[in-house]
Amino acid sequence: MQNNANNPNDCKAYIITGPTSGIGLATAFELVKHGTVVLIGRDREKLSKLKKRRSCRVGSL
């Protein structure tokens, strides 16, 4: 499935809670391939580290 940013009806956005480890982390990196991902977590430091790791993966968190 291709994400077509030119058509707002085709854009997807996903909200991930608990994205800094485990299933939430794996889910975030998989879903970023398909659309916009919004990360919600309690630990700002872990979220900041995760944001830095995104440059090693496809897409953008």
C-alpha positions in Angstrom: 0.0 0.0 0.0 1.5 3.3 -1.1 0.9 6.4 1.0 -0.2 9.2 -1.4 0.5 12.5 0.4 -1.2 14.4 -2.4 -4.6 13.0 -1.5 -5.7 13.7 2.1 -8.2 10.9 2.0 -5.3 8.4 1.4 -3.1 9.6 4.3 -3.0 7.5 7.4 -2.0 8.5 10.9 -1.3 6.1 13.8 -1.1 6.8 17.5 1.2 4.5 19.4 1.2 4.4 23.2 4.2 2.9 25.0 6.5 3.0 21.9 9.8 3.0 23.7 10.2 -0.8 24.1 8.7 -4.2 23.2 5.6 -4.5 21.0 5.0 -0.7 21.0 8.5 -0.1 19.6 8.2 -2.8 16.9 4.7 -1.6 16.0 5.9 2.0 15.6 8.7 1.1 13.3 6.4 -1.1 11.2 3.6 1.5 10.9 5.9 4.4 10.0 6.2 2.6 6.6 2.5 3.2 6.0 1.9 6.7 7.3 2.3 9.3 10.0 3.1 7.9 13.5 2.4 9.9 16.7 4.2 8.5 19.7 2.8 9.0 23.3 4.9 7.9 26.2 5.7 8.8 29.8 9.5 9.1 29.6 10.6 12.1 27.5 14.2 10.9 27.5 13.3 7.5 26.0 11.1 9.3 23.4 13.9 11.6 22.5 16.3 8.6 22.1 13.7 6.9 19.9 13.4 10.0 17.7 17.1 9.9 17.2 17.0 6.2 16.2 14.5 6.9 13.5 17.2 8.0 11.2 18.3 4.4 10.9 14.9 3.2 9.8 12.6 3.8 6.8 10.2 6.6 7.1 9.8 9.2 9.8 8.5 9.1 13.4 
